[in-house]
Amino acid sequence: MVAAVAIVIALAVRAGRGPSLTPLQDRIVRLTDSQLGYQTDPRRTYCNKYSAYWQVGTEDCGNSNRDEQWCADFAAWVWRRAGVHFVYGQDPGDISSASISFYLWGLAHHTWHPAGERYVPRAGDVAVYGLDVAAGSAEHVAVVVSMTPGDRGPNVVNGDGARTAFSIVERGNDQFKADLHGPGGRIAGYVSPTRQI
């Protein structure tokens, strides 16, 4: 029995879900997992409940959803529901529906980790893809749920993903390129929800 428990714990740690997760990281991973399979309504639109939560996007869905590309709204929703403290808005340093806002927030809070450095992404981080600082944009963000040793990118949960359907919450493994409705940008780095000592 003890050997079986040790094997389960070892597998859980390797998958990024074991005892090494902080309570905040655990809440973030559980929240992202609880949303897997969520799809926009009406289908083949960007009408979603995460933008509606933040009261952004257009009100042309015919229901309580709001219409806009929503990867950043999803990541912000997960962080807020898990207990990460930030301001959602349009002022400098706020997190917003723009993917680049996570990068800017990470810079302001000293939690930005460029890809290619020795930093290993952790569960709960937000991965930023296709960053173009000069243009003031990023193509996509996704919530990191784990990192498999030897992979080029993290295992993530995408809001507004496009791998299995149009605009859905889905998992992406070894995601070094964005999961978009067209050619996606490469990973630029990671934003941690809190400073790590």
C-alpha positions, 0 to 999 in steps of 0.5 A: 500500500505504501509503495502504491501511494508513493507511485501516485505521489511521484506521478502527481508531482511529475504532472505538476499537480502534486504536493509541490503546488502552493494553495494558489497554484492548486486553485488556479489549476482546479479552476482551469480544469473545471472550465475545460470544454466550455464553448462560446454561445452562440457557437462559431462566435466569440460570445463568451461568459468570461468577457461578460464577467468583466463587462467588456466586448459587444452586447450582440450575442442575444444572451448574457454573453459578450462578444470579443476574443477572450483568451486574456479575459479567461486568464484574468477570470481564473486568476481573480476567482483563485484569489490573485490581486490585480486591477482589471481595467484600461489604466497602465499596469492593469490587466485587461482583455488585451493579451499584452496586458499580462506582460505589462502587469508582469513587468510592473510587478516584477513577475515577468520571466522571458522565455529562454532564461533559466526560469521553469514555468510553474502551474498558475503562470500565464504564458504570453505568445507572439509578443511585439513590444514595439507594436504594443501587442501580444497574440495570445495568453494561456494558463500554465498547468504544468511543465513536462521536463524536456518539452519546448513549451508548457502544458496549458489550458487555453481560453479561446483555443482553436485546436479542437473547435472554434473558440473553446476552453481546451488543454494544450501540451508542449505548447511552444506556439499559440493555439490560435485560429491561424498561424500562432506566435511563439512563446515569449515568456511567463507572468507569475501571479505573485513574486517568487522568492 
